[in-house]
Amino acid sequence: MSDFLPSGIQLSYLVAASLFIVGLKQLSSPATARQGNVIAAVGMLIAIIGTLLERQVVSYQLIAVGIIIGSIAGTIMAKKVAMTAMPQMVGLLNGFGGAASALVAVGEFWRYLSIPETPRTDSLIIIILGVLIGGVTFTGSVLAFAKLQELLPGAPITFPLQQPFNAFLAAVLLGGSAYMVVADPENVPVFLALVAVSNILGVMFVLPIGGGDMPVVISLLNSYSGIAASVAGFILMNNMLIIAGALVGASGIILTQIMCKAMNRSLINVLFGAFGAGGGAAVASGAGGAQIDKTVRTVAADEAAMMLGYARSVVIVPGYGMAVAQAQHTVRELADQLDRLGVEVKYAIHPVAGRMPGHMNVLLAEANVPYPQLYDMEDINPQFDETDVALVIGANDVVNPAARHDQASPIYGMPILDVDKAKHTIVIKRSMNTGFAGVDNELFYKNKTMMLFGSAKDAVAKLVSEVKQL
């Protein structure tokens, strides 16, 4: 039995890793995402049971206390946190993962101080990496949470000499790390300074990033938390933690690249460009900067309801405004009423609509919108030419036609949803304020566009009431 135990533990890790991979694959589709979560959760349960059989476990009592506390906290959050608050929730969970990995690294360093053995160079390097990546992930995620929760301004926060200050912090980190590795591996003040600088770097990393870039930041921090977990696996010599962390890190990086591509911007530009810091509204212009007619055409709820009710096809474009107003259930009710009238309803999902990857998918799934009605940008764009009415709910920059032709626009080249090609477009918006990019939206002034002003939830509720009477 004693000889079988180590092999059995490693076998359980292999089974768990396989389930993780299958779960990740199924997460790529909304239709199988729930099942993928369950499969991955079973894999994690197997991995935890295998780890608890390790002989190095010091105290099962402390582990039990941790499980109880964590389970209670997780259950409360699952019950209390609204789906509209998922972006900040995901950001906070990323931070918890980073903090755990950093604490493992700190604990391993302290263990070396308590024994006569000096840490080996490779072990010290891994410990420093754990502190660095874990610290950046923790404080960066906490700051992202604060911005999304509106505890801090969502706009980019910058100050003079910000980048030189960041470079100075990076130099201190590299210099201190080199000093410990080469000269004094057990220098406590230098090690604590590295811990502090790592956490400051996390703050400086997210500070200049605006709310509109949060999908990229959330996925990148998710990748960091995975890498930090993998580093913790090397510290603890735990194969399961290495594999799980590597999977999370790799998938997060891939998703980050997808997000950047969806905005036609590089990761460097997202992280250091302070996009949207100007905050001013640019003048709506046509190709070459020519002024366009800025006449706005408004529509009443009853007229808009008639347009929707007598259409053959309607494409609903959800945006951050729908999330803020928590209007997803009302939108689903509107779609049900249109379906009753024989209208074909589809949803157009832009990759970076909202404040986290898949934000719109999560909200619509909560409202039980059928998965087949959700269309990615590349699938729905060719269909707008045949669409009778495009209903835009709280989206802005992701439907701005200037991205296709205005080379002077900051969003030029960004792939957008081609709602302006529909026969008619109705835009639900609180006001004419600009979106995250700070540029006026040409769509609002087009002849085929009508504005229905008001909160997304209230405006859609009025549409539902009117459509019911048709």
VEXZAKE-951023 format. One record per residue (C-alpha): residue number from 1; residue in three letters; x, y, z. Coordinates in nm, 4 decimals. Example, Ala and Ser with C-alpha at 12.3 -4.5 7.8 and 13.67 -1.06 7.14 Angstrom:
ATOM num residu       px       py       pz
ATOM   1    Ala   1.2300  -0.4500   0.7800
ATOM   2    Ser   1.3670  -0.1060   0.7140
***
This chain:
ATOM num residu       px       py       pz
ATOM   1    Met   0.0000   0.0000   0.0000
ATOM   2    Ser   0.2809   0.2407   0.0882
ATOM   3    Asp   0.4466   0.1757  -0.2488
ATOM   4    Phe   0.1209   0.2257  -0.4374
ATOM   5    Leu   0.0313   0.5569  -0.2716
ATOM   6    Pro   0.2764   0.7876  -0.4569
ATOM   7    Ser   0.1890   0.6270  -0.7924
ATOM   8    Gly  -0.1826   0.6496  -0.7137
ATOM   9    Ile  -0.1498   1.0199  -0.6353
ATOM  10    Gln   0.0297   1.0883  -0.9633
ATOM  11    Leu  -0.2323   0.8851  -1.1495
ATOM  12    Ser  -0.5074   1.0953  -0.9926
ATOM  13    Tyr  -0.3205   1.4055  -1.1110
ATOM  14    Leu  -0.3100   1.2643  -1.4644
ATOM  15    Val  -0.6849   1.1985  -1.4595
ATOM  16    Ala  -0.7509   1.5472  -1.3200
ATOM  17    Ala  -0.5315   1.7112  -1.5862
ATOM  18    Ser  -0.7205   1.5257  -1.8587
ATOM  19    Leu  -1.0527   1.6458  -1.7180
ATOM  20    Phe  -0.9189   2.0029  -1.7076
ATOM  21    Ile  -0.8333   1.9866  -2.0767
ATOM  22    Val  -1.1750   1.8454  -2.1684
ATOM  23    Gly  -1.3442   2.1102  -1.9531
ATOM  24    Leu  -1.1479   2.3916  -2.1170
ATOM  25    Lys  -1.2455   2.2635  -2.4592
ATOM  26    Gln  -1.6124   2.2654  -2.3672
ATOM  27    Leu  -1.5852   2.6177  -2.2255
ATOM  28    Ser  -1.5242   2.7409  -2.5807
ATOM  29    Ser  -1.8974   2.7160  -2.6581
ATOM  30    Pro  -2.1876   2.8632  -2.4564
ATOM  31    Ala  -2.3881   2.5480  -2.5236
ATOM  32    Thr  -2.1337   2.3239  -2.3479
ATOM  33    Ala  -1.9799   2.5721  -2.1019
ATOM  34    Arg  -2.1894   2.4591  -1.8050
ATOM  35    Gln  -2.0937   2.0945  -1.8651
ATOM  36    Gly  -1.7295   2.1958  -1.9088
ATOM  37    Asn  -1.7354   2.3691  -1.5703
ATOM  38    Val  -1.8728   2.0562  -1.4058
ATOM  39    Ile  -1.6092   1.8337  -1.5682
ATOM  40    Ala  -1.3265   2.0659  -1.4631
ATOM  41    Ala  -1.4698   2.0849  -1.1101
ATOM  42    Val  -1.4690   1.7045  -1.0871
ATOM  43    Gly  -1.1072   1.7106  -1.2012
ATOM  44    Met  -1.0199   1.9582  -0.9291
ATOM  45    Leu  -1.1965   1.7451  -0.6677
ATOM  46    Ile  -0.9885   1.4433  -0.7740
ATOM  47    Ala  -0.6717   1.6524  -0.7583
ATOM  48    Ile  -0.7557   1.7787  -0.4084
ATOM  49    Ile  -0.8266   1.4291  -0.2797
ATOM  50    Gly  -0.4992   1.3072  -0.4273
ATOM  51    Thr  -0.3084   1.5920  -0.2653
ATOM  52    Leu  -0.4658   1.5230   0.0743
ATOM  53    Leu  -0.3164   1.1732   0.0597
ATOM  54    Glu   0.0354   1.3178   0.0415
ATOM  55    Arg   0.2545   1.2290   0.3399
ATOM  56    Gln   0.3820   1.5868   0.3627
ATOM  57    Val   0.0443   1.7160   0.4837
ATOM  58    Val   0.1180   1.8773   0.8205
ATOM  59    Ser  -0.2282   1.9368   0.9656
ATOM  60    Tyr  -0.5578   1.8047   0.8336
ATOM  61    Gln  -0.7337   2.0129   1.0980
ATOM  62    Leu  -0.6049   2.3412   0.9520
ATOM  63    Ile  -0.6952   2.2243   0.6019
ATOM  64    Ala  -1.0482   2.1406   0.7185
ATOM  65    Val  -1.0842   2.4864   0.8722
ATOM  66    Gly  -0.9699   2.6443   0.5456
ATOM  67    Ile  -1.2146   2.4355   0.3424
ATOM  68    Ile  -1.5041   2.5292   0.5710
ATOM  69    Ile  -1.4246   2.9012   0.5645
ATOM  70    Gly  -1.3671   2.9021   0.1899
ATOM  71    Ser  -1.6837   2.7053   0.1196
ATOM  72    Ile  -1.8954   2.9410   0.3294
ATOM  73    Ala  -1.7446   3.2487   0.1637
ATOM  74    Gly  -1.7825   3.0981  -0.1835
ATOM  75    Thr  -2.1448   3.0016  -0.1242
ATOM  76    Ile  -2.2319   3.3502   0.0017
ATOM  77    Met  -2.0659   3.5141  -0.2984
ATOM  78    Ala  -2.2358   3.2763  -0.5420
ATOM  79    Lys  -2.5754   3.3608  -0.3905
ATOM  80    Lys  -2.5295   3.7328  -0.3341
ATOM  81    Val  -2.3193   3.8597  -0.6270
ATOM  82    Ala  -2.5350   3.9660  -0.9214
ATOM  83    Met  -2.4468   3.8486  -1.2710
ATOM  84    Thr  -2.3871   4.2112  -1.3678
ATOM  85    Ala  -2.1086   4.2192  -1.1071
ATOM  86    Met  -1.9269   3.9190  -1.2557
ATOM  87    Pro  -1.6398   4.1263  -1.4061
ATOM  88    Gln  -1.5295   4.2606  -1.0684
ATOM  89    Met  -1.5928   3.9206  -0.9112
ATOM  90    Val  -1.3641   3.7505  -1.1642
ATOM  91    Gly  -1.1032   4.0201  -1.1061
ATOM  92    Leu  -1.1151   3.9647  -0.7319
ATOM  93    Leu  -1.0825   3.5871  -0.7695
ATOM  94    Asn  -0.7776   3.6400  -0.9906
ATOM  95    Gly  -0.6316   3.8475  -0.7086
ATOM  96    Phe  -0.6969   3.5744  -0.4522
ATOM  97    Gly  -0.5097   3.3265  -0.6733
ATOM  98    Gly  -0.2140   3.5609  -0.7049
ATOM  99    Ala  -0.2079   3.6287  -0.3311
ATOM 100    Ala  -0.2114   3.2566  -0.2524
ATOM 101    Ser   0.0839   3.1929  -0.4836
ATOM 102    Ala   0.2785   3.4856  -0.3398
ATOM 103    Leu   0.2168   3.3610   0.0151
ATOM 104    Val   0.3446   3.0167  -0.0837
ATOM 105    Ala   0.6653   3.1794  -0.2094
ATOM 106    Val   0.7029   3.3869   0.1083
ATOM 107    Gly   0.6394   3.0795   0.3224
ATOM 108    Glu   0.9042   2.8796   0.1353
ATOM 109    Phe   1.1582   3.1602   0.1856
ATOM 110    Trp   1.0813   3.1645   0.5590
ATOM 111    Arg   1.1205   2.7884   0.5712
ATOM 112    Tyr   1.4727   2.8214   0.4378
ATOM 113    Leu   1.5506   3.0750   0.7123
ATOM 114    Ser   1.4457   2.8227   0.9770
ATOM 115    Ile   1.6847   2.5505   0.8595
ATOM 116    Pro   2.0629   2.5492   0.8269
ATOM 117    Glu   2.0406   2.4887   0.4517
ATOM 118    Thr   2.0925   2.7887   0.2217
ATOM 119    Pro   1.8355   2.8046  -0.0611
ATOM 120    Arg   1.9682   2.6739  -0.3921
ATOM 121    Thr   1.9910   2.9238  -0.6764
ATOM 122    Asp   1.7126   2.7636  -0.8787
ATOM 123    Ser   1.4851   2.7498  -0.5741
ATOM 124    Leu   1.5534   3.1150  -0.4915
ATOM 125    Ile   1.4784   3.2233  -0.8477
ATOM 126    Ile   1.1452   3.0395  -0.8390
ATOM 127    Ile   1.0615   3.1963  -0.5018
ATOM 128    Ile   1.1342   3.5456  -0.6378
ATOM 129    Leu   0.9242   3.4760  -0.9484
ATOM 130    Gly   0.6382   3.3599  -0.7249
ATOM 131    Val   0.6565   3.6806  -0.5236
ATOM 132    Leu   0.6762   3.8970  -0.8363
ATOM 133    Ile   0.3969   3.7398  -1.0401
ATOM 134    Gly   0.1749   3.6728  -0.7397
ATOM 135    Gly   0.2165   4.0253  -0.6029
ATOM 136    Val   0.1472   4.1940  -0.9373
ATOM 137    Thr  -0.1578   3.9727  -0.9891
ATOM 138    Phe  -0.2951   4.0421  -0.6416
ATOM 139    Thr  -0.2730   4.4210  -0.6283
ATOM 140    Gly  -0.3472   4.4595  -0.9997
ATOM 141    Ser  -0.6637   4.2539  -0.9624
ATOM 142    Val  -0.7720   4.4419  -0.6510
ATOM 143    Leu  -0.7299   4.7720  -0.8376
ATOM 144    Ala  -0.9235   4.6349  -1.1364
ATOM 145    Phe  -1.1993   4.5321  -0.8929
ATOM 146    Ala  -1.2022   4.8830  -0.7422
ATOM 147    Lys  -1.2368   5.0416  -1.0871
ATOM 148    Leu  -1.5125   4.8071  -1.2003
ATOM 149    Gln  -1.6946   4.8514  -0.8698
ATOM 150    Glu  -1.6611   5.2296  -0.9188
ATOM 151    Leu  -1.4700   5.2683  -0.5935
ATOM 152    Leu  -1.2118   5.4417  -0.8135
ATOM 153    Pro  -1.2615   5.6327  -1.1404
ATOM 154    Gly  -1.2929   5.3974  -1.4356
ATOM 155    Ala  -1.0966   5.6314  -1.6621
ATOM 156    Pro  -0.7181   5.5911  -1.6989
ATOM 157    Ile  -0.5282   5.7488  -1.4086
ATOM 158    Thr  -0.1951   5.8993  -1.5094
ATOM 159    Phe   0.0606   6.1360  -1.3603
ATOM 160    Pro   0.3828   6.3011  -1.4806
ATOM 161    Leu   0.6854   6.0721  -1.5169
ATOM 162    Gln   0.4653   5.7677  -1.4650
ATOM 163    Gln   0.6554   5.5439  -1.7052
ATOM 164    Pro   1.0002   5.6457  -1.5724
ATOM 165    Phe   0.8718   5.5657  -1.2227
ATOM 166    Asn   0.7596   5.2238  -1.3434
ATOM 167    Ala   1.0994   5.1710  -1.5019
ATOM 168    Phe   1.2639   5.2635  -1.1714
ATOM 169    Leu   1.0507   5.0074  -0.9864
ATOM 170    Ala   1.1411   4.7422  -1.2431
ATOM 171    Ala   1.5110   4.8272  -1.2033
ATOM 172    Val   1.4838   4.7992  -0.8244
ATOM 173    Leu   1.3140   4.4633  -0.8630
ATOM 174    Leu   1.5786   4.3296  -1.1006
ATOM 175    Gly   1.8649   4.4702  -0.8945
ATOM 176    Gly   1.7322   4.3320  -0.5669
ATOM 177    Ser   1.6663   3.9925  -0.7237
ATOM 178    Ala   2.0177   3.9768  -0.8696
ATOM 179    Tyr   2.1690   4.0775  -0.5348
ATOM 180    Met   1.9883   3.7980  -0.3505
ATOM 181    Val   2.0703   3.5341  -0.6116
ATOM 182    Val   2.4387   3.6276  -0.6435
ATOM 183    Ala   2.5424   3.7709  -0.3070
ATOM 184    Asp   2.3033   3.7183  -0.0157
ATOM 185    Pro   2.0214   3.4593  -0.0593
ATOM 186    Glu   1.8928   3.5049   0.2973
ATOM 187    Asn   1.8754   3.8852   0.3136
ATOM 188    Val   1.5344   3.9487   0.4735
ATOM 189    Pro   1.5151   4.3308   0.4205
ATOM 190    Val   1.5893   4.2946   0.0481
ATOM 191    Phe   1.3354   4.0131   0.0169
ATOM 192    Leu   1.0650   4.2192   0.1909
ATOM 193    Ala   1.1520   4.5104  -0.0392
ATOM 194    Leu   1.0964   4.2815  -0.3394
ATOM 195    Val   0.7574   4.1838  -0.1976
ATOM 196    Ala   0.6621   4.5502  -0.1543
ATOM 197    Val   0.7845   4.6549  -0.4995
ATOM 198    Ser   0.5979   4.3659  -0.6641
ATOM 199    Asn   0.2732   4.4809  -0.5063
ATOM 200    Ile   0.3354   4.8434  -0.6062
ATOM 201    Leu   0.4031   4.7320  -0.9641
ATOM 202    Gly   0.0623   4.5623  -0.9707
ATOM 203    Val  -0.1033   4.8929  -0.8826
ATOM 204    Met   0.0999   5.0830  -1.1409
ATOM 205    Phe   0.0177   4.8180  -1.4003
ATOM 206    Val  -0.3616   4.8700  -1.3834
ATOM 207    Leu  -0.3717   5.2404  -1.2867
ATOM 208    Pro  -0.3414   5.3813  -1.6426
ATOM 209    Ile  -0.5912   5.1348  -1.7922
ATOM 210    Gly  -0.9470   5.2524  -1.8515
ATOM 211    Gly  -1.2706   5.0642  -1.7951
ATOM 212    Gly  -1.3194   4.9957  -2.1659
ATOM 213    Asp  -0.9971   4.7950  -2.1740
ATOM 214    Met  -1.0989   4.5784  -1.8790
ATOM 215    Pro  -1.1803   4.2719  -2.0931
ATOM 216    Val  -0.8127   4.2585  -2.1883
ATOM 217    Val  -0.6906   4.3307  -1.8350
ATOM 218    Ile  -0.9179   4.0697  -1.6750
ATOM 219    Ser  -0.8050   3.7971  -1.9158
ATOM 220    Leu  -0.4383   3.8991  -1.8749
ATOM 221    Leu  -0.4608   3.8958  -1.4952
ATOM 222    Asn  -0.6313   3.5578  -1.5209
ATOM 223    Ser  -0.3285   3.4385  -1.7159
ATOM 224    Tyr  -0.0970   3.5848  -1.4509
ATOM 225    Ser  -0.2834   3.4014  -1.1757
ATOM 226    Gly  -0.2330   3.0756  -1.3668
ATOM 227    Ile   0.1371   3.1413  -1.4149
ATOM 228    Ala   0.1684   3.2285  -1.0458
ATOM 229    Ala  -0.0033   2.9004  -0.9559
ATOM 230    Ser   0.2349   2.7114  -1.1831
ATOM 231    Val   0.5323   2.8773  -1.0142
ATOM 232    Ala   0.3854   2.7772  -0.6777
ATOM 233    Gly   0.3693   2.4220  -0.8124
ATOM 234    Phe   0.7426   2.4288  -0.8805
ATOM 235    Ile   0.8044   2.5617  -0.5288
ATOM 236    Leu   0.5968   2.2853  -0.3725
ATOM 237    Met   0.7076   2.0260  -0.6306
ATOM 238    Asn   0.3432   1.9502  -0.7064
ATOM 239    Asn   0.2814   1.8337  -1.0638
ATOM 240    Met  -0.0916   1.9005  -1.0525
ATOM 241    Leu  -0.0437   2.2650  -0.9598
ATOM 242    Ile   0.2114   2.3073  -1.2374
ATOM 243    Ile  -0.0225   2.1611  -1.4994
ATOM 244    Ala  -0.3344   2.3463  -1.3818
ATOM 245    Gly  -0.1476   2.6766  -1.3620
ATOM 246    Ala   0.0026   2.6275  -1.7080
ATOM 247    Leu  -0.3422   2.5582  -1.8575
ATOM 248    Val  -0.4905   2.8704  -1.7001
ATOM 249    Gly  -0.1895   3.0792  -1.7994
ATOM 250    Ala  -0.1924   2.9629  -2.1607
ATOM 251    Ser  -0.5688   2.9983  -2.2058
ATOM 252    Gly  -0.5574   3.3461  -2.0515
ATOM 253    Ile  -0.2844   3.4595  -2.2905
ATOM 254    Ile  -0.4761   3.3222  -2.5899
ATOM 255    Leu  -0.7928   3.5007  -2.4778
ATOM 256    Thr  -0.5969   3.8221  -2.4253
ATOM 257    Gln  -0.4719   3.8072  -2.7834
ATOM 258    Ile  -0.8277   3.7499  -2.9073
ATOM 259    Met  -0.9452   4.0565  -2.7137
ATOM 260    Cys  -0.6651   4.2719  -2.8556
ATOM 261    Lys  -0.7422   4.1546  -3.2080
ATOM 262    Ala  -1.1086   4.2417  -3.1555
ATOM 263    Met  -1.0023   4.6006  -3.0778
ATOM 264    Asn  -0.7310   4.6115  -3.3454
ATOM 265    Arg  -0.4792   4.7193  -3.0832
ATOM 266    Ser  -0.1613   4.5688  -2.9511
ATOM 267    Leu  -0.1253   4.4513  -2.5941
ATOM 268    Ile   0.1462   4.7134  -2.5404
ATOM 269    Asn  -0.0958   4.9858  -2.6502
ATOM 270    Val  -0.3630   4.8572  -2.4120
ATOM 271    Leu  -0.1245   4.8435  -2.1164
ATOM 272    Phe   0.0649   5.1677  -2.1725
ATOM 273    Gly  -0.1501   5.3771  -2.4064
ATOM 274    Ala  -0.3869   5.5180  -2.1377
ATOM 275    Phe  -0.6590   5.4872  -2.4014
ATOM 276    Gly  -0.9550   5.7135  -2.3301
ATOM 277    Ala  -0.7643   5.9375  -2.0894
ATOM 278    Gly  -0.8548   6.2473  -2.2864
ATOM 279    Gly  -1.2203   6.1972  -2.2166
ATOM 280    Gly  -1.3230   6.4606  -2.4659
ATOM 281    Ala  -1.5681   6.4044  -2.7448
ATOM 282    Ala  -1.4113   6.4103  -3.0842
ATOM 283    Val  -1.6010   6.5665  -3.3722
ATOM 284    Ala  -1.7914   6.3187  -3.5805
ATOM 285    Ser  -1.6361   6.3200  -3.9216
ATOM 286    Gly  -1.6459   6.1328  -4.2426
ATOM 287    Ala  -1.3539   6.0026  -4.4424
ATOM 288    Gly  -1.0761   6.2556  -4.4597
ATOM 289    Gly  -1.2088   6.4442  -4.1571
ATOM 290    Ala  -1.5041   6.6054  -4.3407
ATOM 291    Gln  -1.7886   6.7230  -4.1198
ATOM 292    Ile  -2.1059   6.5171  -4.1349
ATOM 293    Asp  -2.4669   6.6120  -4.0746
ATOM 294    Lys  -2.5228   6.5822  -3.6991
ATOM 295    Thr  -2.9015   6.5752  -3.7085
ATOM 296    Val  -3.0420   6.3283  -3.4573
ATOM 297    Arg  -3.3692   6.1511  -3.5296
ATOM 298    Thr  -3.5614   6.0358  -3.2236
ATOM 299    Val  -3.8351   5.7765  -3.2000
ATOM 300    Ala  -4.1083   5.7130  -2.9450
ATOM 301    Ala  -4.1533   5.3741  -2.7813
ATOM 302    Asp  -4.4831   5.3021  -2.9594
ATOM 303    Glu  -4.3376   5.3754  -3.3025
ATOM 304    Ala  -4.0262   5.1710  -3.2299
ATOM 305    Ala  -4.2448   4.8826  -3.1111
ATOM 306    Met  -4.4369   4.8886  -3.4394
ATOM 307    Met  -4.1132   4.8780  -3.6374
ATOM 308    Leu  -3.9954   4.5777  -3.4350
ATOM 309    Gly  -4.3300   4.3982  -3.4311
ATOM 310    Tyr  -4.3860   4.4187  -3.8068
ATOM 311    Ala  -4.0280   4.3331  -3.9024
ATOM 312    Arg  -3.9296   3.9960  -4.0421
ATOM 313    Ser  -3.5890   3.9930  -3.8737
ATOM 314    Val  -3.4461   4.1794  -3.5749
ATOM 315    Val  -3.0878   4.1706  -3.4512
ATOM 316    Ile  -3.0359   4.2811  -3.0904
ATOM 317    Val  -2.6912   4.4252  -3.0090
ATOM 318    Pro  -2.6301   4.4280  -2.6318
ATOM 319    Gly  -2.3631   4.6504  -2.4779
ATOM 320    Tyr  -2.2330   4.7729  -2.1457
ATOM 321    Gly  -2.5400   4.9943  -2.1018
ATOM 322    Met  -2.7564   4.6824  -2.0880
ATOM 323    Ala  -2.5284   4.5384  -1.8194
ATOM 324    Val  -2.5338   4.8542  -1.6079
ATOM 325    Ala  -2.9140   4.8755  -1.6263
ATOM 326    Gln  -2.9448   4.4990  -1.5593
ATOM 327    Ala  -3.1846   4.4849  -1.8530
ATOM 328    Gln  -3.1045   4.1340  -1.9771
ATOM 329    His  -3.4274   3.9791  -1.8484
ATOM 330    Thr  -3.6375   4.2566  -2.0009
ATOM 331    Val  -3.4528   4.2114  -2.3300
ATOM 332    Arg  -3.5343   3.8412  -2.3231
ATOM 333    Glu  -3.9007   3.9281  -2.2604
ATOM 334    Leu  -3.8976   4.1599  -2.5634
ATOM 335    Ala  -3.7474   3.8850  -2.7773
ATOM 336    Asp  -4.0175   3.6432  -2.6607
ATOM 337    Gln  -4.2898   3.8891  -2.7588
ATOM 338    Leu  -4.1339   3.9400  -3.1014
ATOM 339    Asp  -4.1068   3.5660  -3.1453
ATOM 340    Arg  -4.4792   3.5423  -3.0673
ATOM 341    Leu  -4.5403   3.7725  -3.3642
ATOM 342    Gly  -4.3285   3.5566  -3.5927
ATOM 343    Val  -4.0233   3.7862  -3.5928
ATOM 344    Glu  -3.6845   3.6160  -3.6271
ATOM 345    Val  -3.4658   3.7424  -3.3406
ATOM 346    Lys  -3.0884   3.7114  -3.3188
ATOM 347    Tyr  -2.8254   3.8579  -3.0850
ATOM 348    Ala  -2.5005   4.0058  -3.2159
ATOM 349    Ile  -2.2124   3.9670  -2.9685
ATOM 350    His  -1.8977   4.1770  -3.0021
ATOM 351    Pro  -1.5914   4.0174  -2.8341
ATOM 352    Val  -1.5156   4.3220  -2.6191
ATOM 353    Ala  -1.8689   4.4376  -2.5379
ATOM 354    Gly  -1.8824   4.4854  -2.1618
ATOM 355    Arg  -1.6122   4.4679  -1.8992
ATOM 356    Met  -1.4872   4.1097  -1.9208
ATOM 357    Pro  -1.4491   3.8441  -2.1905
ATOM 358    Gly  -1.7888   3.6914  -2.2621
ATOM 359    His  -1.9704   3.9509  -2.0489
ATOM 360    Met  -2.2750   3.9692  -2.2787
ATOM 361    Asn  -2.2898   3.5900  -2.3119
ATOM 362    Val  -2.2957   3.5529  -1.9330
ATOM 363    Leu  -2.5753   3.8064  -1.8881
ATOM 364    Leu  -2.7897   3.6635  -2.1675
ATOM 365    Ala  -2.7334   3.3115  -2.0376
ATOM 366    Glu  -2.8627   3.4255  -1.6990
ATOM 367    Ala  -3.1790   3.5423  -1.8777
ATOM 368    Asn  -3.2057   3.1983  -2.0443
ATOM 369    Val  -3.1615   3.3325  -2.3966
ATOM 370    Pro  -3.1352   3.0274  -2.6275
ATOM 371    Tyr  -2.7734   2.9656  -2.7301
ATOM 372    Pro  -2.8557   2.9287  -3.1031
ATOM 373    Gln  -2.9734   3.2917  -3.1067
ATOM 374    Leu  -2.6266   3.4192  -3.0071
ATOM 375    Tyr  -2.4030   3.5072  -3.3017
ATOM 376    Asp  -2.0372   3.6080  -3.2987
ATOM 377    Met  -1.9351   3.9193  -3.4910
ATOM 378    Glu  -1.7919   3.7380  -3.7932
ATOM 379    Asp  -2.1086   3.5281  -3.8272
ATOM 380    Ile  -2.3673   3.8048  -3.7889
ATOM 381    Asn  -2.2033   4.0835  -3.9904
ATOM 382    Pro  -2.2871   3.9327  -4.3328
ATOM 383    Gln  -2.6521   3.9118  -4.2237
ATOM 384    Phe  -2.7082   4.2796  -4.1433
ATOM 385    Asp  -2.7811   4.3613  -4.5095
ATOM 386    Glu  -3.0913   4.1411  -4.4838
ATOM 387    Thr  -3.1924   4.2607  -4.1352
ATOM 388    Asp  -3.5029   4.4769  -4.1064
ATOM 389    Val  -3.4214   4.6340  -3.7671
ATOM 390    Ala  -3.0999   4.6373  -3.5627
ATOM 391    Leu  -3.1746   4.7201  -3.1981
ATOM 392    Val  -2.8636   4.8554  -3.0227
ATOM 393    Ile  -2.8938   4.8504  -2.6423
ATOM 394    Gly  -2.6219   5.0431  -2.4640
ATOM 395    Ala  -2.3422   4.9733  -2.7135
ATOM 396    Asn  -2.1308   5.2553  -2.8540
ATOM 397    Asp  -1.7785   5.2197  -2.9929
ATOM 398    Val  -1.8355   4.8616  -3.1137
ATOM 399    Val  -2.0988   4.9884  -3.3615
ATOM 400    Asn  -1.9281   5.3104  -3.4773
ATOM 401    Pro  -1.8891   5.3094  -3.8592
ATOM 402    Ala  -1.5924   5.5483  -3.8292
ATOM 403    Ala  -1.3808   5.2456  -3.7427
ATOM 404    Arg  -1.4121   5.1320  -4.1049
ATOM 405    His  -1.3140   5.4500  -4.2889
ATOM 406    Asp  -1.1985   5.7410  -4.0709
ATOM 407    Gln  -0.8218   5.7116  -4.0426
ATOM 408    Ala  -0.8160   6.0034  -3.7982
ATOM 409    Ser  -1.0361   5.8175  -3.5509
ATOM 410    Pro  -0.8674   5.6439  -3.2551
ATOM 411    Ile  -1.0821   5.3363  -3.3243
ATOM 412    Tyr  -0.9923   5.3171  -3.6939
ATOM 413    Gly  -0.9372   4.9549  -3.7972
ATOM 414    Met  -1.1249   4.8103  -3.4992
ATOM 415    Pro  -1.3656   4.5364  -3.6144
ATOM 416    Ile  -1.7226   4.6483  -3.5465
ATOM 417    Leu  -2.0752   4.5158  -3.5764
ATOM 418    Asp  -2.2132   4.6471  -3.9067
ATOM 419    Val  -2.5492   4.7595  -3.7691
ATOM 420    Asp  -2.5530   5.0613  -4.0021
ATOM 421    Lys  -2.6086   4.8210  -4.2925
ATOM 422    Ala  -2.9465   4.7106  -4.1568
ATOM 423    Lys  -3.2595   4.8615  -4.3141
ATOM 424    His  -3.3335   5.0461  -3.9889
ATOM 425    Thr  -3.1396   5.0942  -3.6660
ATOM 426    Ile  -3.2847   5.1830  -3.3263
ATOM 427    Val  -3.0339   5.2886  -3.0587
ATOM 428    Ile  -3.1309   5.2864  -2.6914
ATOM 429    Lys  -2.9044   5.5220  -2.4992
ATOM 430    Arg  -2.9256   5.7514  -2.1992
ATOM 431    Ser  -2.7723   6.0490  -2.3788
ATOM 432    Met  -2.5462   6.1490  -2.6664
ATOM 433    Asn  -2.2343   6.1088  -2.4516
ATOM 434    Thr  -1.9390   5.9410  -2.6167
ATOM 435    Gly  -1.8226   5.5903  -2.5379
ATOM 436    Phe  -1.4949   5.4775  -2.3878
ATOM 437    Ala  -1.2920   5.5916  -2.6896
ATOM 438    Gly  -1.4156   5.9500  -2.6429
ATOM 439    Val  -1.5309   5.9879  -3.0050
ATOM 440    Asp  -1.8682   6.0788  -3.1428
ATOM 441    Asn  -2.0554   5.7904  -3.3008
ATOM 442    Glu  -2.1443   5.8427  -3.6678
ATOM 443    Leu  -2.4158   5.5808  -3.6394
ATOM 444    Phe  -2.6323   5.8162  -3.4319
ATOM 445    Tyr  -2.6598   6.0683  -3.7179
ATOM 446    Lys  -2.7339   5.8370  -4.0085
ATOM 447    Asn  -3.0675   5.8674  -4.1910
ATOM 448    Lys  -3.1678   5.5102  -4.1036
ATOM 449    Thr  -3.0878   5.5519  -3.7320
ATOM 450    Met  -3.3397   5.6552  -3.4661
ATOM 451    Met  -3.2542   5.7250  -3.1034
ATOM 452    Leu  -3.4716   5.6031  -2.8158
ATOM 453    Phe  -3.3362   5.7877  -2.5127
ATOM 454    Gly  -3.3580   5.6473  -2.1615
ATOM 455    Ser  -3.2277   5.3767  -1.9327
ATOM 456    Ala  -3.1945   5.0471  -2.1158
ATOM 457    Lys  -3.4230   4.8654  -1.8732
ATOM 458    Asp  -3.6948   5.1317  -1.8784
ATOM 459    Ala  -3.6805   5.1795  -2.2545
ATOM 460    Val  -3.6972   4.8069  -2.3284
ATOM 461    Ala  -3.9799   4.7654  -2.0769
ATOM 462    Lys  -4.1798   5.0294  -2.2679
ATOM 463    Leu  -4.1103   4.8412  -2.5912
ATOM 464    Val  -4.2338   4.5188  -2.4319
ATOM 465    Ser  -4.5545   4.6891  -2.3188
ATOM 466    Glu  -4.6189   4.8311  -2.6657
ATOM 467    Val  -4.5325   4.5107  -2.8521
ATOM 468    Lys  -4.7767   4.3143  -2.6337
ATOM 469    Gln  -5.0576   4.5283  -2.7761
ATOM 470    Leu  -4.9766   4.4438  -3.1396
***
